[in-house]
Amino acid sequence: MTTSLLIRGGTVVNADREFKADVLSIDGRIAAVGEDAAKNAPANAQALDAGGQYILPGGIDPHTHMQLPFMGTVAADDFFTGTAAGLAGGTTSIIDFVIPNPQQPLMEAFRMWREWAQKSAADYGFHVAVTWWSEEVSRDMGLLVKEEGVNTFKHFMAYKNAIMCDDETLVNSFKRSLELGAMPTVHAENGELVFLLQKEVAKMGITGPEGHPLSRPPMVEGEAANRAIAIADVLGVPIYIVHVSCIEAADAIARARARGQRVYGEVLAGHLLIDDSVYRDPDFAKAAAYVMSPPFRPKGHQEALWRGLQSGQLHTTATDHCVFCAPQKAAGRNDFTKIPNGCGGIEERMAVIWDAGVNAGRLTPSEFVAVTSANAAKLFNIYPRKGSISVGADADLVLWDPQGTKTISARTQHSKVDFNVFEGRKVRGIPSYTVSQGKVVYAKGELRAEAGKGRYIKRPAFGANFQAMALRSQDLAPSAVARAEPAMKSAAAAD
């Protein structure tokens, strides 16, 4: 049976422009945009009035951790509750992370995560983490790219004695990614320094959540970002750095891009709006709720991140949605290193970025679409199927009421976690309707998400031009070998 939806009277906003238009979807795909939409609509098409509202591409959150086993517990939101919360906030697709244990085959872990995700209410894909190295890992990376539609591999430079990559693993995995037309991504924190600083902070008698940011200062992130970028430069592979939280990492990306290197940066909604004062709350439960890595930073870093988005040096916004309830966070009551790392935000991301970005004059509506949807679709090779309101694209849409208001609270959120990091913040600009695969899944406060309706979205490898793109990048930003060549010639002449 054909299903159709006609949205009339709104202003379509894509990353390149905004314009008045009607939008027609048939069987989950956009069939017409503009005057033809109403003319071609089936007689039985469901109709929505978008007068006075924007019609946006559904949000894409490229960094979530649903149902993640981590630090001795499991994240409170599973793939249904987490994606349902996302739909309520206008996010219609996520890219989650498969994180194998050390020595666990990548394909085994991937199949486990695929099974967990069967209950997803929204479309989803996966980045796959490389947590160890062997010929088996190399082989599995090939299978994941060629058969399973994975085109990104994650590398944790932190979490020593758990999932941290050493430089040998980074080099081998980055090189293999380039061969496969996949892009490496990194969590940039120097795990050795974090491990040392955690011990030093403990020696000072600091055991509460306030010790968390002290053990992970901005330079720890900056060093790792510079190192990952340097490795990628030598090997000629593009790189994506997740949850950029500080000036030092943002500057590393900007410098690399200025010399022509293909480096892309992601920033979290929380890092744009929350500062490190939250860790000094005398209430342990409240302070612990904000423990995530990298931690929230002093306020000066927030403005640098906004400027990164405005200038195009940072490209996507995400949440790192990985939520743990108060009893889970209490595992670290006497030792901040044992507090499960993670915060929420999948339901709030688009509203808080609109409020603090568009309403404040930092972003235009089209720039908002770019950083919440289109850029992620382009970087991860699913554009224009996702991230665009155009004929043939998936009918993932948000009717956005720019005058609608909401006060964010854990009492009214759809996530299962018992805390909201944006608690009490009043926002102007909220979704009135969310459409996924051409069906209304959220309507003016009523969530209609259904478990299992989300689809696994394969993301193709970047193809032959990926290597050419990397080589062009090297021409603009010569590798370490090229930079060393004059010195090597001089040494040879001296001999």
VOGU-3710 file (C-alpha; in Angstrom, 3 decimals, decimal comma):
1> mttsllirgg> 0,000/0,000/0,000  1,379/3,395/-1,031  1,936/5,880/1,774  2,213/9,561/0,987  2,675/12,792/2,916  2,262/16,359/1,689  3,801/19,195/3,690  2,456/22,552/2,577  3,299/26,197/3,105  6,701/25,923/4,734
11> tvvnadrefk> 10,181/27,258/4,023  12,551/24,516/2,930  16,058/24,928/4,342  18,956/23,043/2,809  22,630/23,621/3,512  22,954/25,777/0,379  19,749/27,837/0,449  16,234/28,309/1,796  13,075/28,771/-0,253  9,299/28,534/0,041
21> advlsidgri> 8,060/25,161/-1,171  5,724/22,243/-0,585  7,263/18,806/-0,091  5,700/15,499/-1,160  6,945/12,107/-0,036  5,758/8,792/-1,432  6,755/5,460/0,083  9,463/6,989/2,229  11,222/9,006/-0,476  10,857/12,651/-1,461
31> aavgedaakn> 8,888/12,698/-4,713  8,544/16,441/-5,332  9,703/19,775/-3,915  7,926/22,961/-5,011  4,743/23,621/-6,979  4,632/20,090/-8,376  4,335/18,643/-4,889  0,665/19,540/-4,389  -0,199/18,783/-8,032  1,245/15,280/-7,860
41> apanaqalda> -0,010/14,357/-4,407  -2,274/11,309/-4,255  -5,825/12,057/-3,176  -5,335/10,136/0,072  -2,042/11,828/1,013  -1,704/12,848/4,639  -1,283/16,619/4,832  0,669/18,771/7,275  0,464/22,558/7,427  3,941/24,069/7,752
51> ggqyilpggi> 2,840/27,698/7,582  5,271/29,925/9,472  7,691/27,036/9,940  10,852/25,705/8,397  11,130/22,292/6,761  14,571/20,886/7,603  16,371/17,661/6,676  16,247/15,241/9,595  19,165/15,631/11,950  22,078/13,209/11,826
61> dphthmqlpf> 23,934/12,541/15,063  27,254/11,025/13,962  28,407/10,120/17,473  26,261/8,054/19,841  26,784/5,070/22,152  23,528/3,211/22,699  23,569/0,196/25,001  27,351/0,536/25,370  29,078/-1,833/27,818  31,583/0,486/29,485
71> mgtvaaddff> 33,498/0,780/32,762  31,724/-2,161/34,357  28,172/-1,195/33,444  25,930/-0,652/30,397  24,553/2,648/29,091  20,945/3,204/30,176  19,537/3,992/26,727  19,295/1,073/24,345  18,853/1,472/20,591  15,096/1,948/20,921
81> tgtaaglagg> 14,918/4,423/23,790  17,909/6,386/22,520  16,737/6,714/18,932  13,168/7,423/20,060  14,480/10,331/22,122  16,362/11,493/19,051  13,190/11,465/16,944  11,458/13,640/19,546  14,214/16,197/19,035  14,378/16,065/15,242
91> ttsiidfvip> 17,264/13,596/14,839  16,269/10,895/12,360  19,590/9,068/11,890  22,536/8,119/14,081  25,973/6,657/13,554  26,861/4,583/16,590  30,099/2,783/17,478  31,048/-0,867/17,497  33,810/-1,158/20,108  35,470/-4,587/20,202
101> npqqplmeaf> 37,272/-5,685/23,322  41,043/-6,089/22,896  41,678/-9,315/20,971  37,981/-9,598/19,971  37,488/-10,045/16,217  35,965/-6,959/14,624  33,361/-8,963/12,727  32,219/-10,708/15,908  31,700/-7,386/17,660  29,992/-5,907/14,610
111> rmwrewaqks> 27,452/-8,742/14,487  26,739/-8,283/18,200  26,042/-4,554/17,776  23,887/-5,220/14,706  21,774/-7,557/16,800  21,356/-4,970/19,560  20,360/-2,343/17,008  17,478/-4,372/15,579  15,141/-2,495/17,934  16,195/0,951/16,667
121> aadygfhvav> 13,349/3,374/15,911  15,502/5,503/13,576  17,935/4,739/10,765  21,454/3,930/11,918  24,958/3,088/10,832  28,212/2,200/12,587  31,765/3,342/12,961  33,923/0,380/14,032  36,722/0,864/16,556  40,142/-0,660/16,063
131> twwseevsrd> 41,324/-1,572/19,558  44,194/-3,906/18,643  46,135/-4,925/15,564  46,769/-8,144/13,671  46,344/-9,559/10,187  42,888/-10,701/11,306  41,955/-7,098/12,129  43,207/-5,991/8,716  41,148/-8,698/7,039  38,026/-7,824/9,025
141> mgllvkeegv> 38,398/-4,160/8,100  38,229/-5,221/4,460  35,079/-7,269/5,038  33,434/-4,420/6,923  34,071/-1,955/4,110  33,295/-4,203/1,177  30,399/-6,231/2,558  28,884/-4,341/5,493  28,957/-0,716/4,366  31,314/0,616/7,037
151> ntfkhfmayk> 33,539/3,465/5,815  34,975/4,810/9,085  37,189/3,282/11,757  37,498/4,726/15,258  40,706/4,964/17,298  40,775/5,729/21,017  43,982/7,482/21,992  42,802/7,384/25,621  41,641/4,713/28,121  44,975/3,079/28,879
161> naimcddetl> 44,845/-0,631/29,786  41,474/-0,917/28,069  40,772/0,192/24,491  43,622/2,656/23,887  45,512/2,440/20,582  49,278/2,740/20,566  51,011/4,531/17,681  51,797/1,258/15,914  48,106/0,419/15,779  47,262/3,934/14,579
171> vnsfkrslel> 49,789/3,727/11,765  48,709/0,278/10,619  45,003/1,068/10,810  45,312/4,475/9,117  47,267/2,879/6,263  44,713/0,089/5,883  41,866/2,631/5,929  43,453/4,479/3,028  43,787/1,249/1,040  40,093/0,501/1,580
181> gamptvhaen> 38,684/3,971/0,897  37,680/4,387/4,536  38,345/7,341/6,832  39,966/6,983/10,261  38,430/8,874/13,170  40,097/9,532/16,517  39,236/10,252/20,125  42,144/12,615/20,758  43,456/12,470/24,313  46,937/11,357/25,320
191> gelvfllqke> 46,116/8,265/27,345  49,565/8,016/28,942  49,322/11,572/30,258  45,763/11,033/31,501  46,876/7,889/33,352  49,766/9,769/34,981  47,679/12,836/35,873  44,937/10,720/37,423  47,520/9,334/39,824  48,931/12,795/40,547
201> vakmgitgpe> 45,465/14,240/41,256  44,716/11,328/43,597  47,967/11,987/45,479  46,676/15,513/46,107  43,699/13,963/47,923  41,210/14,917/45,208  38,827/12,032/44,686  35,573/13,739/43,638  34,305/14,718/40,165  36,334/17,937/40,302
211> ghplsrppmv> 39,395/15,755/39,735  38,143/14,634/36,340  38,941/17,838/34,370  42,204/18,273/36,304  43,410/14,910/34,975  42,423/15,733/31,388  43,565/19,338/30,722  43,209/20,852/27,241  46,833/20,240/26,249  46,310/16,488/26,711
221> egeaanraia> 43,705/16,702/23,946  45,770/19,119/21,876  48,834/16,856/21,887  46,839/13,844/20,734  45,075/15,813/18,008  48,418/17,080/16,696  49,890/13,579/16,759  46,954/11,982/14,942  46,970/14,757/12,353  50,723/14,296/11,818
231> iadvlgvpiy> 50,353/10,547/11,307  47,522/11,118/8,847  49,621/13,722/7,016  52,578/11,374/6,571  50,320/8,575/5,310  48,179/10,859/3,156  44,834/9,826/4,612  41,960/12,182/5,522  41,038/12,150/9,220  37,998/13,040/11,340
241> ivhvscieaa> 38,502/14,128/14,946  35,554/13,521/17,247  34,309/15,720/20,115  36,754/18,605/19,745  36,406/20,389/23,086  39,227/22,923/23,377  41,153/25,683/21,670  44,278/23,531/21,406  42,577/20,806/19,346  40,555/23,271/17,264
251> daiarararg> 43,734/25,191/16,453  45,498/21,972/15,423  42,723/21,274/12,938  42,733/24,845/11,616  46,501/24,821/11,086  46,371/21,517/9,217  43,514/22,668/7,010  45,322/25,936/6,268  48,158/23,945/4,700  45,728/21,858/2,672
261> qrvygevlag> 45,401/18,724/4,787  42,060/16,930/4,822  41,122/17,146/8,501  37,552/17,342/9,769  36,313/18,238/13,239  33,220/17,389/15,264  31,959/19,357/18,259  29,405/18,273/20,844  26,372/20,339/21,762  27,418/20,089/25,409
271> hlliddsvyr> 30,897/21,483/24,790  29,327/24,492/23,048  27,146/25,393/26,034  28,407/23,893/29,308  31,553/24,921/31,209  33,689/23,177/33,800  32,017/24,823/36,796  29,587/21,884/36,819  32,291/19,661/38,328  32,490/21,836/41,422
281> dpdfakaaay> 28,881/21,281/42,468  28,966/20,035/46,102  26,256/17,500/45,252  28,200/14,445/44,063  25,345/13,102/41,924  24,966/16,381/40,047  28,688/16,823/39,453  29,192/13,179/38,472  26,385/13,421/35,918  28,633/15,671/33,828
291> vmsppfrpkg> 31,665/13,378/33,846  32,528/12,605/30,236  35,704/12,666/28,166  36,944/15,078/27,064  35,492/17,027/29,990  33,650/20,329/29,808  36,090/23,211/29,566  36,401/26,784/30,886  34,089/29,202/29,079  36,749/30,658/26,796
301> hqealwrglq> 36,902/27,406/24,867  33,204/27,587/23,965  33,613/30,738/21,895  36,521/29,143/20,025  34,329/26,160/19,136  31,529/28,406/17,879  34,040/30,282/15,744  35,274/26,959/14,397  31,765/26,129/13,233  31,252/29,592/11,785
311> sgqlhttatd> 34,534/29,539/9,877  34,112/26,011/8,551  37,116/24,623/10,426  34,737/22,440/12,470  32,113/20,614/10,489  29,603/18,555/12,432  27,737/18,625/15,729  27,026/15,506/17,744  26,229/14,442/21,309  28,373/11,426/22,244
321> hcvfcapqka> 25,068/10,288/23,786  26,109/7,689/26,354  23,999/7,916/29,482  24,422/6,418/32,941  21,966/6,885/35,810  22,928/8,109/39,291  23,369/4,603/40,801  25,769/3,771/37,946  27,734/7,005/38,360  27,950/6,283/42,105
331> agrndftkip> 30,523/3,569/41,368  33,061/6,382/41,466  31,867/8,136/44,613  35,290/7,720/46,250  37,369/7,666/43,060  36,524/9,895/40,094  38,379/7,567/37,707  35,666/4,969/38,299  32,733/7,252/37,389  31,335/5,890/34,095
341> ngcggieerm> 32,118/8,484/31,442  29,142/9,739/29,455  26,381/12,330/29,077  23,183/12,685/27,064  21,796/15,163/24,577  20,395/13,366/21,536  16,929/14,841/22,096  18,198/18,331/22,888  21,035/18,800/20,369  19,129/20,521/17,585
351> aviwdagvna> 17,105/22,815/19,857  20,051/24,040/21,927  22,219/24,626/18,849  19,395/26,515/17,126  18,789/28,605/20,235  22,436/29,402/20,949  23,460/29,446/17,288  20,715/30,772/15,012  18,898/32,899/17,596  22,187/34,398/18,737
361> grltpsefva> 23,289/35,266/15,196  26,170/32,793/15,158  24,626/30,574/12,471  22,200/31,065/9,608  19,424/28,482/9,185  21,347/26,961/6,258  24,533/26,786/8,319  22,503/25,100/11,054  21,375/22,440/8,563  24,976/21,978/7,461
371> vtsanaaklf> 26,341/21,346/10,962  23,416/19,231/12,205  22,797/17,106/9,114  24,239/17,801/5,669  27,940/17,874/6,552  27,716/14,522/8,341  25,902/13,031/5,337  28,622/14,307/3,005  31,561/13,285/5,169  30,219/9,781/5,714
381> niyprkgsis> 29,114/9,295/2,097  25,320/9,119/2,403  24,526/12,474/0,775  22,094/13,379/-0,785  20,122/10,364/0,410  20,412/11,928/3,859  20,955/15,564/4,777  19,076/17,044/1,835  15,504/17,906/0,912  15,627/16,927/-2,743
391> vgadadlvlw> 13,841/14,542/-5,072  14,935/10,958/-4,400  16,243/11,622/-0,889  14,893/9,757/2,121  11,821/11,494/3,531  13,481/12,281/6,866  12,146/15,728/7,682  11,583/18,096/10,568  8,934/20,800/10,740  10,731/23,403/12,789
401> dpqgtktisa> 8,799/26,029/14,705  11,212/28,963/15,176  8,886/30,582/17,737  8,108/27,441/19,713  9,585/27,300/23,194  10,471/24,604/25,660  12,161/24,339/29,024  14,456/21,310/29,020  14,056/18,929/31,936  14,726/15,322/32,843
411> rtqhskvdfn> 11,091/15,148/33,926  9,851/15,564/30,351  12,671/13,998/28,302  12,295/10,667/26,504  15,730/9,288/27,368  15,801/6,750/30,218  18,552/8,584/32,086  17,599/10,359/35,316  19,457/13,601/34,588  19,649/16,183/31,823
421> vfegrkvrgi> 22,848/18,159/31,301  20,790/21,069/29,899  18,347/21,014/32,842  16,332/24,236/33,129  17,527/25,781/29,873  14,710/27,498/27,976  15,044/27,267/24,196  13,226/29,012/21,366  13,031/26,947/18,202  11,784/23,355/18,497
431> psytvsqgkv> 10,434/20,588/16,267  6,670/20,465/15,891  6,729/17,324/13,729  9,409/14,765/12,915  9,048/12,578/9,834  11,088/9,396/9,381  10,852/7,352/6,168  7,815/9,421/5,207  5,898/8,691/8,415  5,117/11,112/11,217
441> vyakgelrae> 6,939/9,795/14,273  6,624/12,868/16,507  3,707/15,279/16,487  3,492/18,288/18,802  4,643/16,462/21,909  3,318/13,022/20,983  6,055/10,487/20,315  5,029/7,745/17,870  8,344/5,918/17,600  8,178/2,187/16,894
451> agkgryikrp> 10,850/-0,302/17,846  12,455/-1,994/14,861  11,429/0,565/12,248  14,958/1,907/11,878  17,026/0,615/8,967  20,718/-0,161/8,828  22,214/2,295/6,335  25,273/1,084/4,487  27,842/3,776/3,734  29,873/3,094/0,595
461> afganfqama> 33,652/3,299/0,507  34,924/6,577/-0,874  36,170/4,984/-4,091  39,190/5,507/-6,311  39,080/9,290/-5,971  39,706/8,896/-2,227  43,367/8,061/-2,794  43,651/10,833/-5,381  42,122/13,270/-2,897  44,684/12,238/-0,300
471> lrsqdlapsa> 47,526/12,644/-2,779  46,323/16,135/-3,685  46,303/16,894/0,036  49,903/15,726/0,267  50,894/17,962/-2,621  49,564/20,947/-0,680  50,885/19,781/2,687  54,069/17,785/1,980  54,601/14,674/4,038  57,420/14,272/6,497
481> varaepamks> 59,420/12,400/3,848  59,090/15,241/1,357  59,964/17,814/3,988  63,046/15,825/4,975  64,298/15,326/1,395  66,600/18,404/1,194  68,286/17,447/4,465  68,740/13,865/3,283  70,353/15,073/0,043  72,696/17,330/1,989
491> aaaad> 73,703/14,480/4,254  74,357/12,231/1,281  76,552/14,898/-0,339  78,507/15,304/2,902  79,203/11,576/2,971
//
